[in-house]
Amino acid sequence: MTHTLILSAILFATGLVTVIIKRNAIMVLIGIELMLNAANLNLIVFSRNNPSLSGQFLALFVIVVAVCEAAVGLAIVLRVYKYYQTSVPDQVHELKD
């Protein structure tokens, strides 16, 4: 259990560093996905000690949220890239139709 929790912490820290440091919007989305996967790993590890399936159902819910986040986030990034010709979020100063 300890090794898996350490792996999850490393995965979460890697995702957090990716979100903070990277300037590309696609890399920010990948960092968020890494953090959600680390949370899923924690839920599964802790649910192994609990006989109920609540942790596994919550992990399934997090997976669904991650898929929706990736789809909507990618659609927004593609629209912003089409309009501004950049995928760097700092270069987008105004949002208009």
N, C-alpha and C positions, 0 to 999 in steps of 0.2 A: 504494500500500500504506500509506503514511504517513497519508493522509487517512482511510482506513477504520479504522486503529488509533486515531487521535484520536477519531473518532466512537464507537468502541467504548468508549474510556476515558470519554468524556462520558456515554454511556449507562449505564455501570457506576456512575459517580459519582452520577448522578441516581437510580438505583435504591438505592444505599447511603444517600443522604440521605433518600430517601423512607422506607426502613425505619427509620432512626434517628429521624426527626422526627415522622412521622405517628403519630397515636394510634389510628386506625381500623384494624381487622384487615384489611379489604378492601384498603386502601391499602398495608399491609405486604405482602400477597400480590402486589400489582401491582409493588411495588419489587423483590421477589424475582424475579418474571418478567423485569423489565428487566435485572437482573444476569445471569440465565441467557441472555437474548438477546445481551447483550454478550459473554459467553463464547462463544456460538455464532458470532458475527461474527468473533471472533479465530480460532477454529478454522478457519473457512472461508477467511479471508485467509491464514493460514499454510499451509493445505493446497494453495493455488494454486501455491505454490513447490515443493511436494513431489509427485512424480508418482504416489505411492501414494494410495489412497483412504481411508487411516486417519483423517485429520482429518474428512473428510465423514461417515464412519460414526460417529465419536465425536460429531459435531454432531447427527446423527440420534438417537443415544442420549440426548443432552442434551434434545432436543425431547420425546422420550417421557417422560423424567423430569419435565420442566416440566409436561406435560399431567397426569401423575399427581399431581404436587404441587398443581396448581390444583384438581383434582377433590376430592382428600382435604381440602385446606385449606378449600375452600368448604363442604364438608359439615360440617367441624368448626365453622366460623364460624356456619353456620346453626343447628346444634344448640346452641351456646353462646348465640346470640341468642334462641333459643326458650326456653331455661331461665332466663337472666339478664336478658333484655330490654335488652341492651347489646351493642355490637360493639367496645367499647374494652377491650383486653386488660388494662389496669391495674385495671379495676373488678371483674375476676373473681378473687376471693381464695381460693375453695375449689372443689374439684372433687369432686362426689359424685353418686351415681346418683339 
